[in-house]
């Protein structure tokens, strides 16, 4: 059990520089991860030191991979998509897509598909970001999740990751998968489109943050110079009865409505069809009477300022 | 939907495969292995694109973190002396500073930022990031106590951060004092 020994905040801070560079031995790195997942402190030093790390890659001379690699990657993706439609990985994928950032307070921790202790195979590729609001919510739920499911490798060796997810999902969810798989799949596709759009060099991007009214809300808006823009916000509570969320274009003049925003039971809202304008400064979200309003009712529950994407 | 997904991934591939491949190749020095890593990294991106949406950093840093993690994982597995990485270990931290530092820095500016570090600081960071050495291996290779390795890396990363945040100040500090090349 020594692998799962806990470490103190001081030791975690001491190990931070080597952790962010990937220079710890596996056991120490695991201790740090476990500490970050359970610690109440924000541990900003990980973001402070680690923020530099991606830029180390930019000092490397670029090397084009062989042209056939692209075809290989795309063929692998297509095979993955085909497989997803016929075996239980579809369930796993759907759950991952649905679980963008569930509101921890509203949902039992064990159903969080991105809780590290569930040991999903897909967690391999989930970047861990300490010191952000998202990680704070992870911290809040991870211990409970590990308590209820245990570490897969130790306690559930025979259960595949997908089976674990499915069991947890069916036990704790009453939406999405069972109710309307095609809608969930559509939303996952929409999210992917939004993510891709956010990487375009000429798109304007706003980081959306929640105000006091919606402290766990976060997300982004992306507005390409042409084509549809997207607003993606996670961590939203359901709109109160008789109310709706409404998105607004914020600019030099009075705010203009960008449309009503439907929040799914997992706290995620995706709005598409946004259009950019020359004087557009940012995007905001308010709570309005069902049907929407012509002008936003204060306070703004989440907002972000647009910046050109370099 | 399937074709749309593949097209979306193709876009991401066009934007980031060169960087991901360069990192993988630098660390593994093995073209075949590096290609496998890039393929795995993009598959991972596709499988998790939905979860990225919480806005945890740029897609670019995300792709890079996955590629770097997989590359050091691969070379450590080939070293009999090194402890095997955990099979389900998530990749390294991808902190969220792209809005501060943004992607506007070019290679020369990054290299200049690296140049502001003391040679021992730079060496420790390069051995860790570009060669995938663990802290013990860095300590052995440089004949330095572990505690010194840690503080060099810490101070080096902080110095680099300062340099990246103030590229203009860096030019006035660094360029005039340059001696030769």
Interface residues (C-beta under 8 A of the other chain):
Chain A: X14 X15 X16 X17 X18 X19 X20 X21 X22 X23 X24 X25 X26 X27 X29 X30 X33 X46 X47 X48 X49 X50 X51 X52 X53 X54 X55 X56 X57 X58 X59 X60 X61 X62 X63 X64 X65 X66 X69 X70 X72 X73 X74 X76 X77 X78 X80 X81 X82 X85 X93 X96 X97 X98 X99 X100 X101 X114 X116 X119 X121 X122 X123 X124 X125 X126 X127 X128 X129 X130 X131 X132 X134 X152 X153 X185 X186 X188 X189 X191 X192 X193 X194 X195 X196 X198 X199 X207 X208 X218 X219 X220 X232 X234 X235 X268 X270 X307 X309 X310
Chain B: X1 X2 X4 X5 X6 X8 X9 X10 X11 X12 X13 X14 X15 X17 X18 X19 X21 X22 X23 X25 X26 X31 X34 X35 X38 X39 X41 X42 X43 X44 X45 X46 X47 X48 X49 X50 X51 X52 X53 X54 X55 X56 X57 X58 X59 X60 X61 X62 X64 X65 X66 X68 X69 X72 X82 X83 X84 X85 X86 X87 X88 X89 X90 X91 X92 X93 X94 X95 X96 X97 X99 X100 X101 X102 X103 X104 X105 X106 X107 X110 X111 X113 X114 X125 X128 X129 X130 X132 X133 X134 X135 X136 X138 X149 X150 X153 X154 X157 X158 X160 X161 X164
